[in-house]
Amino acid sequence: MAKPDNREDNVEHLQQAVQNTIENFREAEDYLQEFGDEIPASEKEQIQDRNARREKSISGFREEIKDESAHQQGE
């Protein structure tokens, strides 16, 4: 038997995911700031690419939070 769809804590989980992603983004930026001149260009590019994906993820998470909040308020 399938479990019922319990979305009560989705917003909380999504907000935590946003916070974690922002923290990882900032740590990567700090790393590039401090060691950017010392690391190979390929590594620097990988970090920048990862941060670009993180920015997209943050945006997506925020949209999901809006959707979940609207869903919870509609119940």
Buried (B, 14 or more C-beta within 10 A) or exposed (E): EEEEEEEEEBBEBBBEBBEEBBEBBEEBBEBBEEEBEEBEEEBBEEBEEEBEEBEEBBEBBEEBBEEBEEEEEEE
